[in-house]
């Protein structure tokens, strides 16, 4: 009698976890290619729900993005999170920490290393323990590394990704122009050790080539309402643009973070879109429309020529 593919995948996962605890990861501990093909051919509902776990993926919790990513965010890999504006650095950091929170909840390795460059720390500040606790993270489980230069940050990041007992390594860089070889080394270290690497790029208006499997463009979104308190401070939310995906599909998503339940919530599914603060009033001396503004400028120019 043939052994079901899901059973073989579970055995492979257990062997892989034991190998990581013992500090090794050999070929026989990896998921065989024939098992992957059998899982794909079966197409069962139960297999599709757990496939991400067998393939080493973190299920984010909402089907639209998980489906595009092939079951979830790839583990033991490098993921890039890009904020086009420096002012969006807080949003990008929050999204990275939310991923780290979800990862530590579902994986045995709960330790986190956060590497911050001087320029990025000046722009977005350092980690704040009460804020981390409100997000759902234990501040005692985070090792913060402060460095002065981009070179030092990448060295520390690569060293952290080589530590097999680590859960997540996060490197925060501001307006750094990286060559492809630097990100390739980090991606290789992550695959060898099983550590998930998150590379934060702050203030990079244009995406650059990198060896990351996934790249998200992140911008803040209006906070979602909690219950019936639409005017209160709601859940943090992001507008995510999946800019790079090795599996092919991309797209845009708006998600919130439920810190109480430690999970992502897709906007529009159990989460109401609401801006907790009213918009500011229009300026008193501002023209009502662009046509009026154009007429005003033309009249001023005529007066100058006449004088």
C-alpha positions in Angstrom: 0.0 0.0 0.0 1.4 3.4 -1.0 2.1 5.9 1.7 0.1 9.1 1.2 2.2 12.1 0.2 1.0 14.1 3.2 2.4 11.5 5.5 5.8 11.5 3.6 5.9 15.3 3.8 5.2 15.3 7.5 8.0 12.7 8.1 10.4 14.9 6.0 9.4 17.9 8.0 10.2 16.1 11.3 13.5 14.9 10.0 14.4 18.5 8.9 13.5 19.9 12.3 15.7 17.3 14.0 18.5 18.0 11.6 18.4 21.7 12.4 18.4 21.1 16.2 21.5 18.9 15.7 23.1 21.5 13.5 23.0 19.7 10.2 20.8 19.7 7.1 21.7 17.0 4.7 20.0 16.1 1.4 18.1 13.1 2.9 16.4 15.4 5.3 14.9 17.5 2.6 11.5 17.0 1.0 12.0 14.6 -2.0 11.1 15.9 -5.4 8.8 12.9 -6.1 6.8 13.8 -2.9 6.4 17.4 -4.1 5.1 16.1 -7.5 2.7 13.7 -5.7 1.4 16.5 -3.5 0.9 18.8 -6.5 -0.9 16.0 -8.4 -3.2 15.1 -5.6 -4.7 18.5 -5.3 -6.6 17.7 -2.2 -8.2 20.4 0.0 -6.4 19.2 3.1 -3.0 19.1 1.2 -3.5 22.6 -0.1 -4.1 24.0 3.4 -0.9 22.4 4.8 1.2 22.5 1.7 2.9 25.7 2.7 4.1 24.2 5.9 5.6 21.2 4.1 7.4 23.4 1.6 8.8 25.6 4.3 6.3 28.5 4.0 4.7 30.7 6.5 0.9 31.0 6.0 0.0 34.6 6.4 -3.7 33.9 7.0 -5.5 35.5 4.0 -6.1 33.4 1.0 -5.5 36.0 -1.7 -1.9 36.7 -0.9 -1.1 33.2 0.3 -2.4 31.8 -3.0 -0.2 34.1 -5.0 2.8 33.2 -2.9 2.2 29.5 -3.4 1.1 28.8 0.2 2.7 31.6 2.1 5.9 33.5 2.7 9.0 31.3 2.0 11.0 30.4 5.0 14.7 29.9 5.0 14.9 32.6 2.3 15.4 36.3 1.9 12.4 38.6 1.6 12.8 42.3 0.8 10.5 45.0 2.2 10.8 48.3 0.5 9.5 51.7 1.6 9.7 54.2 -1.2 9.7 57.2 1.2 11.8 57.5 4.4 8.7 58.7 6.2 7.1 55.2 5.5 9.9 53.5 7.4 7.8 53.0 10.5 5.1 51.2 8.5 7.7 49.0 6.8 9.3 48.2 10.2 5.9 47.4 11.7 5.1 45.0 8.8 8.4 43.2 9.3 7.8 42.9 13.0 4.3 41.6 12.4 5.8 38.9 10.2 8.3 38.1 12.9 5.5 37.8 15.4 3.6 35.4 13.3 6.7 33.4 12.6 7.6 33.0 16.3 4.1 32.0 17.1 4.1 29.1 14.6 7.8 28.0 14.7 10.0 26.5 17.4 12.7 29.2 17.0 11.5 32.4 18.6 14.7 34.5 18.7 15.0 37.6 16.6 18.0 39.7 15.6 17.3 43.3 14.5 20.2 45.1 12.8 19.9 48.8 12.5 22.2 51.2 10.6 22.9 54.6 12.0 21.1 56.5 9.2 18.0 54.4 9.5 17.9 54.7 13.2 18.1 58.5 12.9 15.2 58.5 10.5 12.9 55.9 12.1 14.2 55.6 15.6 15.2 52.5 17.6 12.9 49.7 18.8 10.5 50.6 21.6 9.8 47.9 24.1 6.2 48.9 25.0 5.4 49.1 21.3 6.8 45.7 20.7 4.7 44.3 23.5 1.6 45.9 22.0 2.4 44.4 18.7 2.5 40.9 20.3 6.3 40.5 20.6 8.3 39.7 23.7 11.0 42.5 23.8 13.2 40.1 25.8 13.4 37.8 22.7 14.9 40.5 20.4 18.6 41.1 20.1 19.2 44.6 18.7 22.5 45.3 16.9 23.4 48.9 16.2 26.0 49.5 13.5 27.5 52.6 11.9 27.9 51.8 8.3 26.1 49.8 5.5 29.1 47.5 5.3 28.9 46.6 9.0 25.1 46.1 8.7 25.5 43.6 5.9 28.3 41.8 7.7 26.1 41.4 10.8 23.1 40.4 8.7 25.0 37.7 6.9 26.5 36.5 10.2 23.0 36.3 11.8 21.6 34.4 8.8 24.3 31.8 9.4 23.1 31.0 13.0 21.0 27.8 12.7 19.2 28.4 16.1 17.9 31.8 15.1 14.3 32.4 14.0 14.4 35.7 12.1 17.1 38.1 11.1 16.0 41.7 10.1 18.4 44.2 8.6 17.3 47.9 8.2 19.1 50.0 5.7 18.3 53.5 4.5 18.9 54.5 0.9 21.6 51.9 0.4 22.5 50.8 -3.1 23.3 47.1 -2.9 24.9 45.0 -5.5 23.4 41.7 -6.4 26.2 39.7 -4.9 25.6 41.1 -1.4 21.9 40.0 -1.4 22.9 36.7 -3.1 25.3 35.9 -0.2 22.5 36.6 2.3 20.0 34.5 0.5 22.5 31.5 0.4 23.1 31.8 4.1 19.4 31.8 4.8 18.9 28.6 2.8 21.8 26.8 4.4 20.8 27.6 8.0 17.0 27.7 7.8 16.8 31.2 9.1 14.3 33.6 7.6 15.8 36.9 6.5 14.0 40.2 6.1 15.8 43.1 4.4 14.2 46.5 5.0 15.1 49.1 2.4 14.0 52.6 3.5 13.8 55.6 1.2 14.4 53.6 -2.0 12.1 55.1 -4.6 13.0 52.6 -7.3 13.4 48.9 -6.7 16.8 47.4 -7.5 17.7 43.9 -8.6 18.2 41.6 -5.7 18.4 37.8 -4.9 15.4 38.0 -2.6 12.6 35.5 -3.4 9.9 38.0 -2.5 9.9 41.8 -2.5 7.1 43.9 -1.0 6.5 47.6 -1.5 5.0 48.9 1.7 3.0 52.1 2.5 0.8 52.9 5.4 -3.0 52.6 5.1 -5.7 54.2 7.2 -6.2 52.3 10.4 -9.1 49.9 10.5 -11.9 50.3 13.1 -12.1 48.0 16.1 -15.6 46.9 16.8 -18.0 49.8 16.8 -15.4 52.4 17.7 -14.8 54.0 14.3 -13.3 57.2 15.8 -10.8 55.4 18.0 -7.3 54.3 17.3 -7.7 51.2 15.1 -5.5 48.4 14.0 -2.4 49.2 12.0 -2.8 48.6 8.3 -0.6 48.6 5.2 -0.9 48.8 1.4 1.2 46.0 0.1 2.5 45.8 -3.5 4.0 42.4 -4.3 6.7 43.7 -6.7 8.7 40.5 -7.1 7.6 36.9 -6.8 9.7 33.9 -8.0 6.5 32.0 -8.7 5.4 34.8 -11.1 2.1 36.4 -10.0 2.1 39.8 -8.3 -0.6 42.2 -7.1 -1.7 44.8 -4.5 -3.3 44.1 -1.1 -4.5 46.1 1.9 -4.1 44.2 5.2 -4.4 44.9 8.9 -2.6 43.4 11.9 -4.7 42.0 14.8 -2.2 42.2 17.6 -4.6 40.6 20.1 -5.0 37.5 18.0 -1.6 37.8 16.4 -2.8 37.5 12.8 -3.2 39.4 9.6 -6.7 40.4 8.4 -7.4 41.3 4.8 -9.1 44.6 4.4 -12.8 44.1 3.6 -12.9 40.6 5.3 -13.7 41.1 9.0 -12.1 44.5 9.0 -13.8 47.9 8.4 -11.9 50.6 6.6 -11.9 53.8 8.6 -9.7 56.8 9.1 -9.6 57.5 12.8 -8.9 61.2 12.3 -11.0 63.7 10.2 -9.3 65.2 7.2 -7.9 68.7 7.6 -10.0 71.6 6.2 -9.0 73.2 2.9 -6.9 76.3 3.0 -9.0 79.5 3.1 -7.0 81.4 0.4 -6.7 78.4 -1.9 -8.5 78.6 -5.3 -11.5 76.3 -5.5 -10.3 74.6 -8.7 -7.5 74.5 -11.1 -9.3 76.6 -13.8 -9.7 79.5 -11.4 -6.1 79.2 -10.4 -5.0 79.3 -14.0 -7.1 82.5 -14.6 -5.6 84.1 -11.6 -2.1 83.5 -12.8 -2.9 84.8 -16.3 -4.4 88.0 -14.8 -1.3 88.6 -12.6 1.0 88.2 -15.7 -1.1 90.7 -17.7 -0.8 93.2 -14.9 3.0 92.8 -14.8 3.3 93.4 -18.6 0.9 96.4 -18.4 3.0 98.0 -15.7 
